[in-house]
Amino acid sequence: MKAEYSNRPASRPSKVNPQQPVAARAARRHAPVMRALHWAVAGLIIAALVMSAFVMPGIRHDSPEKIDALRRHMSVGLIVLLLTFVRMAARRRTERPCFLSSGMAWADRLARYVHRIFDLLILAMVTSGIGMAALGGVFPAVFGQAATLPGGLSALPLHELHRGIGITIFALLALHVGGAFYHQFILRDGLIGRMGLGLARR
């Protein structure tokens, strides 16, 4: 029997359609707005945690520098809150890459919800901070209506809640970074590249 050959031309690799949405063509990485918000929020959270844990405790309570440090801390917290709302809205409107499994069931379950957990913790953190400032009479000093901060802030119940949420965010952040490094350097699946550092695996 003779082999039959088709007269049809061989198919060519499909080209990227310029009319295709950018989000669909870039599905191997998160959308630019999500990458920008991710790193902005992460940097501001780290700055707020460093200020509260290492900078402000070393300033005397009756020093004007304490008010300035607290004002910066509160400003960063409000910016983080605003960016968190923006990120929550943008997450609903942008394409996300497919999920990369770590091979560990518990880690995969946590990874699917880690950003939502961060969002909830940030909301709780800022809310408890505002409540603590309101109940402790901090706003007059922060807005220039008083020369010194009131005492007894550390005795407020919301202070311990605020501190506990901060510790939880730090622990979850460390776990998140550790998981990202595990994917990037052990599994070598290019996960960090999805958020804009290096090249995502093709």
C-alpha positions as CSV (number, residue, x, y, z in Angstrom):
1,M,0.0,0.0,0.0
2,K,1.2,3.5,-0.8
3,A,1.2,6.0,1.9
4,E,-1.3,8.8,1.4
5,Y,-0.2,12.3,1.9
6,S,-2.5,15.3,2.5
7,N,-2.2,18.3,0.2
8,R,-3.1,20.6,3.1
9,P,-0.3,22.7,4.4
10,A,1.2,21.8,7.7
11,S,-0.3,23.7,10.6
12,R,1.8,26.5,12.0
13,P,2.2,27.4,15.7
14,S,-0.5,29.8,16.8
15,K,0.5,33.4,17.3
16,V,-0.6,35.7,20.0
17,N,-3.7,37.5,19.1
18,P,-3.2,41.2,19.8
19,Q,-6.9,41.6,20.4
20,Q,-6.7,39.0,23.2
21,P,-6.9,40.6,26.7
22,V,-3.5,41.3,28.3
23,A,-4.6,39.4,31.4
24,A,-5.3,36.3,29.5
25,R,-2.0,36.5,27.6
26,A,0.0,37.1,30.8
27,A,-1.7,34.4,32.9
28,R,1.7,32.9,33.8
29,R,2.2,35.9,36.0
30,H,-0.1,38.0,38.2
31,A,-1.4,41.2,36.7
32,P,0.9,44.3,37.0
33,V,-1.5,46.0,39.4
34,M,-1.5,43.0,41.7
35,R,2.3,42.7,41.7
36,A,2.6,46.4,42.5
37,L,0.1,46.2,45.3
38,H,1.7,43.0,46.7
39,W,5.1,44.6,47.2
40,A,3.8,47.9,48.3
41,V,1.6,46.4,51.0
42,A,4.4,44.0,52.1
43,G,7.0,46.8,52.4
44,L,4.6,49.0,54.4
45,I,3.6,46.2,56.7
46,I,7.2,45.4,57.4
47,A,7.9,49.1,58.0
48,A,5.0,49.4,60.5
49,L,6.1,46.2,62.3
50,V,9.7,47.5,62.6
51,M,8.5,50.9,63.9
52,S,6.2,49.4,66.5
53,A,8.7,46.7,67.7
54,F,12.1,48.4,67.5
55,V,11.7,52.2,67.1
56,M,8.9,53.4,69.2
57,P,9.7,51.4,72.4
58,G,13.1,53.2,72.5
59,I,11.6,56.7,72.6
60,R,10.6,58.3,75.9
61,H,6.8,58.5,76.3
62,D,7.0,62.3,77.1
63,S,9.2,63.1,74.1
64,P,7.8,64.9,71.1
65,E,9.6,62.3,68.9
66,K,7.1,59.7,70.3
67,I,4.2,61.7,68.8
68,D,6.0,62.0,65.5
69,A,6.8,58.2,65.5
70,L,3.2,57.4,66.4
71,R,1.9,59.7,63.7
72,R,4.1,58.0,61.1
73,H,3.0,54.6,62.4
74,M,-0.7,55.5,62.1
75,S,-0.2,57.0,58.6
76,V,1.4,53.8,57.4
77,G,-1.4,51.8,58.8
78,L,-4.1,53.9,57.1
79,I,-2.2,53.6,53.8
80,V,-2.0,49.8,54.2
81,L,-5.7,49.8,54.9
82,L,-6.5,51.8,51.7
83,L,-4.2,49.6,49.6
84,T,-5.8,46.5,51.0
85,F,-9.2,47.6,49.9
86,V,-7.8,48.4,46.4
87,R,-6.2,45.0,46.3
88,M,-9.4,43.2,47.3
89,A,-11.2,44.9,44.5
90,A,-8.4,44.3,41.9
91,R,-8.3,40.6,42.8
92,R,-11.8,40.2,41.6
93,R,-11.0,41.8,38.2
94,T,-7.7,40.3,37.3
95,E,-6.6,36.9,35.9
96,R,-4.6,34.8,38.3
97,P,-2.0,32.1,37.3
98,C,-2.8,28.4,37.9
99,F,-2.2,27.1,41.4
100,L,1.2,25.5,42.1
101,S,1.1,22.7,44.5
102,S,3.9,22.2,47.1
103,G,3.2,18.5,47.5
104,M,2.0,19.1,51.1
105,A,-1.8,19.1,51.6
106,W,-1.7,21.4,54.6
107,A,0.5,23.9,52.9
108,D,-1.6,23.9,49.8
109,R,-4.8,24.6,51.8
110,L,-3.0,27.5,53.6
111,A,-1.6,28.9,50.4
112,R,-5.0,29.1,48.7
113,Y,-6.3,31.4,51.4
114,V,-3.1,33.2,52.7
115,H,-3.8,36.5,51.0
116,R,-7.4,36.6,52.3
117,I,-6.1,35.8,55.8
118,F,-3.6,38.7,55.4
119,D,-6.5,41.0,54.4
120,L,-8.6,40.0,57.4
121,L,-5.6,40.5,59.8
122,I,-4.8,43.9,58.3
123,L,-8.4,45.0,58.8
124,A,-8.4,43.8,62.4
125,M,-5.0,45.4,63.0
126,V,-6.0,48.8,61.8
127,T,-9.4,48.6,63.5
128,S,-7.9,47.7,66.8
129,G,-5.3,50.5,66.4
130,I,-7.9,53.1,65.7
131,G,-10.0,51.9,68.7
132,M,-6.9,52.0,70.9
133,A,-6.1,55.5,69.9
134,A,-9.7,56.6,70.4
135,L,-10.1,55.0,73.8
136,G,-6.7,56.1,74.9
137,G,-7.1,59.8,73.9
138,V,-4.2,59.7,71.4
139,F,-5.8,61.7,68.6
140,P,-5.5,65.1,70.3
141,A,-1.7,64.7,70.5
142,V,-1.4,63.2,67.0
143,F,-3.4,66.1,65.5
144,G,-1.4,68.8,67.4
145,Q,-4.1,69.6,70.0
146,A,-2.0,68.3,72.9
147,A,1.7,68.5,73.7
148,T,2.1,65.0,75.2
149,L,0.6,61.6,74.8
150,P,-1.7,60.3,77.6
151,G,-0.3,57.5,79.8
152,G,-1.7,54.0,80.3
153,L,-2.0,53.0,76.6
154,S,-0.3,49.7,77.3
155,A,-2.9,48.8,79.9
156,L,-5.8,49.0,77.4
157,P,-7.3,45.6,76.3
158,L,-7.1,46.7,72.7
159,H,-3.3,47.2,73.1
160,E,-2.8,43.5,73.7
161,L,-5.1,42.6,70.9
162,H,-3.2,45.0,68.6
163,R,0.1,43.5,69.6
164,G,-1.2,40.0,69.2
165,I,-2.4,40.6,65.7
166,G,1.0,42.2,64.8
167,I,2.8,39.1,66.1
168,T,0.4,36.9,64.1
169,I,1.0,38.9,60.9
170,F,4.8,38.6,61.4
171,A,4.5,34.8,61.9
172,L,2.3,34.4,58.8
173,L,4.6,36.7,56.8
174,A,7.6,34.6,57.7
175,L,5.7,31.4,56.8
176,H,4.7,33.0,53.5
177,V,8.2,34.0,52.6
178,G,9.5,30.5,53.6
179,G,6.9,28.9,51.4
180,A,7.9,31.1,48.4
181,F,11.6,30.2,48.9
182,Y,10.7,26.5,49.0
183,H,8.8,26.8,45.7
184,Q,11.6,28.9,44.1
185,F,14.7,27.1,45.2
186,I,13.6,23.5,46.1
187,L,10.8,22.8,43.7
188,R,12.2,25.3,41.1
189,D,8.7,26.1,39.7
190,G,9.4,29.9,39.3
191,L,6.7,30.9,41.8
192,I,8.5,34.2,42.9
193,G,8.7,35.2,39.2
194,R,4.9,35.3,39.1
195,M,5.1,38.3,41.5
196,G,7.6,40.2,39.4
197,L,11.0,39.0,40.6
198,G,13.0,37.1,38.0
199,L,11.4,35.1,35.2
200,A,8.4,32.9,35.6
201,R,8.9,29.3,34.5
202,R,7.5,28.7,30.9
